[in-house]
């Protein structure tokens, strides 16, 4: 019988919470408040993100249940196999891989963007060319590349190092953000009157709110790093749901406070009309001076670090699960002989992401815009699989797993699946508030075509291996 490679159980609860929280907020909470305010107004942006968090928590119910019963790596890939079989698992895993990998690349480019604001002479060294209107400098490419290599090295050195690092990154992030928010609230130069009008006046209030809700799968992606790390828990998997809820609640609070801190500095309509490179950075510097900007920059740096580290963990574990089942080449299913980390997935993620800075940030944003599609697909499969596992009653349909008779949880799983479909609709239906742009559609179709080619090449194994073998490799089931 083929040996099943097993990840080391080394992650503590606080580290797993940090992986979920740090990945969910990343750099976006510091860089994008002005953009979100421009889309929906301050209250519209906060309301949209809070509604998104509630929907994510509903989806998190299904994740928490499935982690408890199947504490294996793979997340949406494993759960789509559980609920719908091997072909659906390949489809879900392929698009989820893109979603995770593109966020690794985007976090690296966000570091280069921070450098443009803090150390412009370094970041803007040697303009090489322009892509889609974005000037590409050797300095920013070098900064992004060094960050990608550093975090790849951290992740190859063991789950304990990456988990512990994530926890301390989060503590520094929270400390810096609290300093900024409290400082902005107490400053005599700020006023809540600057938050008026509360919604974007050019569109209806609900259209503004749902434009923000549409990005929730992207804004909160990262909480689903928890099932990717489930195989490495050194604690009961039953705690996973509470860790997910805590991470999402804190992420929503964090987003809301940073939006508020940005909006109270000056009339927000004037701020967005100026089109600042970094709206939050400029108003904090103008209100709190160099010390405030330094605290914000530290928090942003830690947000980028948590995003890079968290999504390296998620991407490499997802690819490991696919490689262990041989949906990807078997090298991805092997672990480092000393550190017991999925090195092939880490190195491959690093290599692909090292290409991204050379194409410019605008092209990368096209890819990331459609990456939310892959994440929403995974959410749907997870909730639909959980729905199939729960029973309405003892005589009802459903798989008889532990706690299988639960009408309430079955209803929440159904709501989670419907929410996921709603997210997909907001992204894919032309004319919807969060509809993908044409370049993002092209990137989505290209990635789908590449997946089709890989499927054809791996079809013999995917179709030919026995269900019992895949159950053991994907779900650790010996039945």
C-alpha positions in Angstrom: 0.0 0.0 0.0 1.3 3.4 -0.9 2.5 5.5 2.0 0.5 8.6 2.8 2.7 11.6 3.6 1.6 13.3 6.8 2.2 16.9 7.9 3.6 17.4 11.4 1.2 18.5 14.1 2.9 21.7 15.3 0.4 24.6 15.1 -1.0 26.1 18.3 -4.5 27.7 18.5 -3.2 31.3 18.7 -1.0 30.7 15.6 -3.9 29.3 13.6 -6.0 32.4 14.6 -3.2 34.6 13.5 -3.0 32.8 10.1 -6.7 33.4 9.6 -6.8 37.0 10.8 -3.5 38.1 9.3 -4.4 36.5 5.9 -7.9 38.0 5.9 -6.9 41.6 6.4 -3.4 41.7 4.8 -2.3 45.0 3.2 -5.8 45.9 1.9 -7.1 47.3 5.2 -4.4 49.9 5.2 -4.1 50.7 1.4 -7.7 50.6 0.2 -9.9 52.5 2.7 -10.0 55.6 0.4 -10.9 53.4 -2.6 -13.7 51.8 -0.7 -15.0 55.1 0.6 -15.0 56.4 -3.0 -17.1 53.4 -4.0 -19.7 53.5 -1.3 -19.1 56.3 1.1 -17.7 55.7 4.7 -20.8 54.1 6.2 -21.6 52.3 3.0 -18.1 50.7 3.0 -18.3 49.8 6.7 -21.8 48.3 6.3 -20.8 46.4 3.2 -17.8 44.8 4.9 -19.8 44.0 8.1 -22.5 42.3 6.0 -19.7 40.4 4.2 -18.2 39.3 7.5 -21.6 37.9 8.6 -21.9 36.0 5.4 -18.4 34.7 5.8 -19.2 33.5 9.3 -22.3 31.6 7.9 -19.9 30.0 5.4 -17.5 29.3 8.3 -20.1 27.1 10.0 -19.6 24.5 7.2 -15.8 24.8 7.4 -15.9 24.3 11.1 -18.0 21.2 10.9 -15.9 19.6 8.1 -12.6 20.4 9.8 -13.9 18.7 13.0 -14.8 15.5 11.0 -12.0 15.6 8.5 -9.0 17.4 9.9 -6.9 17.1 6.7 -5.2 19.7 4.5 -6.7 20.8 1.2 -9.7 22.9 2.3 -12.1 23.4 -0.6 -10.3 20.8 -2.7 -10.8 18.0 -0.1 -14.4 19.0 0.7 -15.4 19.2 -2.9 -14.1 15.7 -3.3 -16.0 14.6 -0.2 -19.3 16.0 -1.5 -19.1 15.7 -5.3 -16.2 13.5 -6.3 -12.8 13.7 -8.1 -13.7 15.8 -11.1 -15.3 18.6 -9.0 -12.3 18.4 -6.7 -9.9 19.0 -9.6 -12.0 22.0 -10.8 -12.2 23.5 -7.4 -8.6 22.9 -6.5 -7.4 24.5 -9.7 -9.2 27.7 -9.3 -8.5 28.0 -5.6 -4.8 27.6 -6.3 -4.9 30.6 -8.6 -6.8 32.6 -5.9 -4.3 31.9 -3.3 -1.2 32.3 -5.5 -2.3 35.6 -6.9 -2.7 37.0 -3.4 0.9 36.0 -2.6 2.0 38.0 -5.6 -0.2 41.0 -4.8 1.1 41.2 -1.2 4.7 41.3 -2.6 3.6 44.1 -5.0 2.0 45.9 -2.1 5.4 46.0 -0.3 6.8 47.7 -3.4 3.9 50.2 -3.3 4.7 51.0 0.4 8.4 51.5 -0.6 7.3 54.0 -3.3 5.7 56.0 -0.5 8.4 55.6 2.2 11.6 55.2 0.2 10.8 56.5 -3.3 14.4 56.8 -4.4 14.9 53.1 -3.9 11.6 51.9 -5.3 11.7 54.2 -8.3 15.2 53.2 -9.3 15.7 52.5 -13.0 12.4 52.8 -14.9 12.5 49.8 -17.3 9.2 50.0 -19.3 5.4 50.5 -19.0 2.7 47.9 -19.0 -1.0 48.9 -19.2 -0.1 52.4 -18.1 1.9 51.3 -15.1 5.6 52.1 -15.0 7.8 49.2 -14.0 10.9 50.0 -12.0 13.8 47.7 -11.2 13.8 48.9 -7.6 10.2 47.8 -7.0 10.7 44.5 -8.7 13.8 43.8 -6.6 11.9 44.7 -3.3 9.0 42.4 -4.2 11.3 39.6 -5.3 13.3 39.7 -2.1 10.1 39.5 0.0 8.9 36.5 -1.9 12.2 34.7 -1.5 12.4 35.5 2.2 9.0 34.2 3.0 9.5 31.1 0.9 12.6 30.4 3.0 10.6 31.0 6.3 8.0 28.5 5.2 10.4 25.8 4.1 11.9 25.9 7.6 8.9 24.3 9.3 5.3 24.9 10.3 6.3 26.0 13.8 8.5 28.9 12.5 5.9 30.2 10.0 3.0 29.8 12.6 5.0 31.6 15.4 6.1 34.3 13.0 2.5 34.9 11.9 1.4 35.4 15.5 4.0 38.0 16.3 3.4 39.8 13.0 -0.3 40.1 14.0 0.5 41.5 17.5 2.7 44.3 15.9 0.0 44.9 13.3 -2.7 45.4 15.9 -0.5 47.6 18.1 0.3 50.0 15.3 -3.3 50.1 14.0 -4.6 50.9 17.6 -2.1 53.7 17.9 -3.3 55.2 14.6 -7.0 54.8 15.3 -6.9 56.2 18.8 -4.7 59.1 17.6 -7.0 60.0 14.8 -10.1 59.8 17.2 -8.5 62.1 19.8 -7.0 64.6 17.4 -8.7 68.0 17.5 -8.2 68.2 13.7 -10.6 65.3 13.0 -14.4 65.3 13.0 -17.1 62.8 12.4 -18.9 65.5 10.4 -16.3 64.7 7.7 -18.0 61.3 7.2 -21.0 63.0 5.5 -22.5 62.1 3.2 -22.5 58.6 4.7 -23.1 56.9 1.3 -21.8 57.6 -2.2 -24.3 60.2 -3.4 -24.0 59.3 -7.1 -25.6 55.8 -6.7 -28.3 54.3 -4.5 -27.3 53.4 -1.0 -27.9 49.7 -1.5 -26.0 49.6 -4.8 -23.1 51.1 -2.9 -23.3 48.6 -0.1 -23.5 45.6 -2.4 -20.6 46.8 -4.5 -18.6 46.3 -1.3 -20.3 43.1 -0.3 -19.2 41.7 -3.7 -15.5 42.0 -2.7 -16.1 40.2 0.6 -14.7 36.9 -0.7 -11.5 38.7 -1.5 -11.5 41.0 1.6 -11.9 38.0 4.0 -10.1 35.3 2.0 -7.6 33.9 4.5 -10.0 32.6 7.1 -10.1 29.5 4.9 -6.4 29.0 5.6 -7.6 27.3 8.7 -8.7 24.1 6.9 -5.5 24.2 4.9 -3.6 23.9 8.1 -6.0 21.5 9.8 -3.7 18.5 9.5 -1.0 20.4 11.5 -3.2 21.3 14.6 -1.7 20.3 17.9 -5.2 20.8 19.5 -8.7 19.5 19.0 -10.1 20.3 15.5 -13.4 21.1 17.2 -11.9 24.5 18.1 -11.5 25.5 14.5 -14.9 27.1 14.1 -14.4 29.5 17.1 -11.0 30.5 15.7 -12.6 31.3 12.4 -15.4 33.4 14.0 -12.8 35.3 16.1 -10.7 36.0 13.1 -13.6 37.2 11.0 -15.1 39.4 13.7 -11.7 41.0 14.4 -11.1 41.5 10.7 -14.4 43.3 10.3 -13.7 45.5 13.3 -10.2 46.3 11.9 -11.5 47.2 8.5 -14.2 49.4 10.0 -11.9 51.3 12.2 -9.3 52.0 9.5 -12.1 53.3 7.2 -13.4 55.5 9.9 -9.9 56.8 10.8 -9.5 57.7 7.1 -12.9 59.4 6.7 -12.8 61.7 9.8 -9.5 63.4 8.8 -11.1 65.7 6.2 -14.3 65.8 4.1 -14.1 62.4 2.3 -15.5 63.8 -1.0 -12.4 66.2 -1.1 -10.1 63.3 -0.2 -11.2 61.0 -3.0 -11.4 64.0 -5.5 -7.6 64.5 -4.9 -7.0 60.9 -6.0 -4.1 60.3 -3.6 -1.6 57.5 -4.1 -2.2 56.3 -0.5 -5.2 58.1 1.0 -4.9 56.7 4.5 -1.2 57.3 4.6 -1.6 61.0 3.6 -4.3 61.8 6.0 -2.6 60.1 8.9 0.7 61.9 8.1 -1.2 65.2 7.9 -2.9 64.7 11.2 -0.5 62.7 13.4 2.8 63.6 11.7 5.8 61.4 11.1 5.2 59.3 14.2 1.6 58.4 13.1 2.9 57.6 9.6 5.6 55.4 11.1 3.0 53.5 13.1 0.8 53.1 10.1 3.7 52.0 7.9 4.7 49.4 10.6 1.2 48.0 10.6 1.0 47.9 6.9 4.4 46.2 6.7 3.1 43.6 9.2 -0.1 43.3 7.1 1.9 42.5 4.1 4.0 40.0 6.0 0.9 38.2 7.4 -0.5 38.1 3.9 2.6 36.7 2.4 3.2 34.2 5.1 -0.4 33.1 5.5 -1.0 32.5 1.8 2.3 30.7 1.4 1.0 28.3 4.0 -2.4 28.0 2.3 -1.1 27.7 -1.2 1.6 25.1 -0.4 -0.8 23.0 1.7 -3.4 23.1 -1.1 -0.9 22.0 -3.7 0.4 19.3 -1.3 -3.1 17.9 -0.9 -3.5 17.8 -4.7 -0.1 16.3 -5.2 -0.7 13.6 -2.5 -3.7 12.5 -4.5 -1.6 12.9 -7.7 -4.1 15.4 -9.2 -0.8 17.4 -9.6 2.6 15.8 -10.2 3.6 13.6 -7.3 6.5 15.8 -6.3 4.0 18.3 -4.8 2.8 15.5 -2.4 6.3 15.0 -0.9 7.6 16.6 2.3 11.0 17.9 3.2 13.0 15.2 4.9 14.1 17.4 7.8 11.5 20.1 8.2 8.4 18.1 7.0 7.1 21.0 4.9 5.6 20.8 1.4 8.7 22.3 -0.2 7.7 21.8 -3.8 4.5 23.8 -3.4 6.4 26.6 -1.6 9.2 26.8 -4.3 6.7 26.6 -7.2 4.6 29.4 -5.6 7.7 31.5 -5.2 8.9 30.9 -8.8 5.5 31.8 -10.3 5.0 34.8 -8.2 8.5 36.1 -9.0 7.3 36.6 -12.5 4.4 38.9 -11.4 6.3 42.1 -10.5 7.7 42.3 -14.0 4.3 42.7 -15.5 3.3 45.7 -13.5 0.7 46.1 -10.8 -2.2 46.9 -13.2 -2.0 43.5 -14.9 -1.7 41.8 -11.5 -4.8 43.5 -10.3 -6.7 42.1 -13.3 -5.7 38.6 -12.1 -6.5 39.3 -8.5 -9.9 40.7 -9.4 -10.9 37.4 -10.9 -9.2 35.4 -8.2 -12.2 36.1 -6.0 -14.1 33.8 -8.4 -11.9 30.8 -7.4 -12.4 31.6 -3.7 -16.2 31.8 -4.1 -16.2 28.5 -5.9 -14.4 26.9 -3.0 -16.8 28.4 -0.5 -19.8 27.0 -2.5 -18.3 23.5 -2.6 -17.5 23.5 1.1 -21.0 24.6 2.1 -22.7 22.2 -0.4 -20.6 19.3 0.9 -21.6 20.2 4.5 -25.2 20.4 3.5 -25.0 16.9 2.1 -23.5 15.7 5.3 -26.2 17.0 7.7 -29.6 15.4 8.0 -32.9 17.2 8.6 -34.0 14.3 10.8 -33.0 10.7 11.7 -34.9 9.4 8.8 -33.8 12.2 6.4 -31.3 12.1 3.7 -27.6 12.9 4.4 -24.4 11.1 5.3 -24.3 9.8 8.8 -21.2 11.6 10.1 -20.8 12.7 13.8 -23.5 15.3 14.6 -25.2 14.5 11.3 -28.7 15.2 12.5 -28.8 19.0 12.7 -31.6 20.9 10.9 -30.1 24.2 12.1 -26.6 23.5 10.8 -28.1 22.1 7.6 -30.0 25.4 7.1 -26.8 27.4 7.7 -24.9 25.3 5.2 -27.7 26.0 2.7 -27.5 29.7 3.4 -23.7 29.5 3.0 -24.0 27.8 -0.4 -26.6 30.4 -1.5 -24.4 33.2 -0.2 -21.5 31.8 -2.2 -23.6 31.7 -5.4 -24.6 35.3 -4.7 -20.9 36.3 -4.6 -20.3 34.4 -7.9 -23.3 36.2 -9.4 -22.0 39.6 -8.3 -18.7 38.8 -9.9 -19.8 37.1 -13.1 -23.2 38.7 -14.1 -22.5 41.6 -16.4 -23.8 44.9 -15.0 -23.7 43.7 -11.4 -22.0 46.0 -8.8 -18.9 43.8 -8.6 -18.8 42.5 -12.2 -15.4 41.5 -13.5 -13.7 43.8 -16.1 -12.9 42.4 -19.5 -9.2 41.9 -18.8 -10.2 39.9 -15.7 -12.5 37.8 -17.8 -9.7 37.1 -20.2 -7.4 36.1 -17.3 -10.1 33.8 -16.0 -10.6 32.1 -19.3 -6.8 31.7 -19.8 -6.5 30.0 -16.4 -9.5 27.8 -17.1 -7.9 26.7 -20.4 -4.6 25.9 -18.7 -6.6 23.8 -16.2 -8.2 22.0 -19.1 -4.8 21.1 -20.5 -3.6 19.8 -17.2 -6.8 17.8 -16.7 -6.2 16.1 -20.1 -2.7 15.2 -19.1 -3.7 13.9 -15.7 -7.0 12.3 -16.8 -5.7 8.8 -16.8 -4.9 8.9 -13.1 -7.8 11.1 -12.0 -10.3 8.7 -13.7 -8.5 5.4 -13.1 -7.5 5.4 -9.4 -9.9 3.7 -7.0 -12.2 5.6 -4.8 -10.8 3.8 -1.7 -7.3 5.0 -2.6 -8.4 8.6 -3.1 -10.5 8.5 0.2 -7.3 7.5 2.0 -5.1 10.1 0.3 -7.5 13.0 0.5 -9.6 12.4 3.5 -7.3 10.0 5.5 -10.2 7.5 5.5 -9.4 3.9 5.9 -13.0 2.8 5.4 
